């Protein structure tokens, strides 16, 4: 896992005043919610690291999209858990694009974790990622605005997958 130096909670930090969350974790729920990410959330919280978690931080009846984007914008550090079905989720890809937008506007750390997926598959958008994007392009093919969004998703995937992270396949 990440070294404590990277994600250590520092309540005295001056930037903490402008951030509601220390960490935002982007993940595909079906792939990792009851296994790896559940462990990750619990581990971070035991270290008093304030982590946004949609099922805890969103109230029933609230619109998800604006709250997720606000949580991303209000976070200091991002952990992206790439998994087999991450790219099939438009929610995950929108989160990833917003994470990259935040990184452009203010210095942010992004930690990619490759959970049961080869980093080169993510980087090259081959295999299951290629298939997911073929589905998105088929679905949005007639909508020019949506196709531009798909291209932003591709760019965000490449950008984050090129960051040194952790490969935890079959470990």
HUSULUR-V439443 format. One record per run of one state. SS is the DSSP state (a for helix, b for strand, c for the rest). FROM is the first residue (numbers start at 1). LEN is the number of residues. If there is no record, write none. Layout:
{{SS:FROM:LEN} {SS:FROM:LEN}}
This chain:
{{c:1:3} {a:4:4} {c:8:6} {a:14:5} {c:19:2} {b:21:7} {c:28:1} {a:29:4} {c:33:3} {a:36:11} {c:47:4} {b:51:2} {c:53:1} {a:54:4} {c:58:6} {a:64:10} {c:74:1} {b:75:8} {c:83:3} {a:86:3} {c:89:1} {a:90:16} {c:106:3} {b:109:6} {c:115:4} {a:119:6} {c:125:2} {a:127:14} {c:141:3} {a:144:18} {c:162:4} {b:166:2} {c:168:4}}
